[in-house]
Amino acid sequence: MNNLQATSTAHKARLVEVEKCAAFCDNTATELLTKFDKLKCEVTDLQNKCDDLEGRQRRNNIRVLGVPEGVEGPHSTEYMADLLGDLLQLVDKPVLDRAHRSSRAKPRAGEPPRPFVIRVHHFQTKKLILRKSRAAGDSLKFPGGNRISIFPDLAAAVAEKRAEFWKAKQMLRSVPGVKFGLLFPARRRVTLPDGKEHYFENPTEATVFAKRLAPGPGSV
């Protein structure tokens, strides 16, 4: 009996220690989860700030696609200023801080030319270039027949978010009287004919809303 009692006492002491360890592990796990959630929010905030900072740094930038390789010569900034002025029929030649090809490898024969990344000195001039480019549409061509396309220079993360709204954009194009656009970084704005505005940060919600407005099968 004495041996059994001693063994029971030892087991009881070990169970107490196990319970203490289990409670400690449970409390530690809870604290770690709380810290993880806090750090996750901080990382998200920092990522958003980095994306916003990169977007502001690219605020005056544009990308020009379709300019054949090598035509710019050693003075690419001056060449692109003259080219944009001629293509878009600008009254004054735009002031460019710099213009250079993208950093990817030089294309081989038969591959499309690298795009030009251009920093426009004045923001209003950049808006004018984009507006005239949209108005020209497919008629904007390089001497010799290559089509020229001009877009804002966006960060990769922002471009991916905006691309997710493409389906909603295609649907909204078929709705008469509806105006739509994308606010930076990726927020879809839809203005109905009565002037009421709707905003969407979720591409799926924007697509569902556009499907309700779009005529034809599937519309409500």
Buried (B, 14 or more C-beta within 10 A) or exposed (E): EEEEEEEEEEEEEEEEEEEEEEEEEEEEEEEEEEEEEEEEEEEEEEEEEEBBEBBEEBBBBBBBBBBEEEEBEEEBBBBBBEBBBEBBEBEEEBEBEEBBBEEEEEEEEEEEBBBBBBBBEEEEBBEBBBEBBEEBEEEBEBEEEEEBEBBBBBBEBBBEBBEBBEBBBEBBEEBEEBEBEBEBBBBBBBBBEEEEEBEBEEBEEBBBBBBEBBEEEEEE
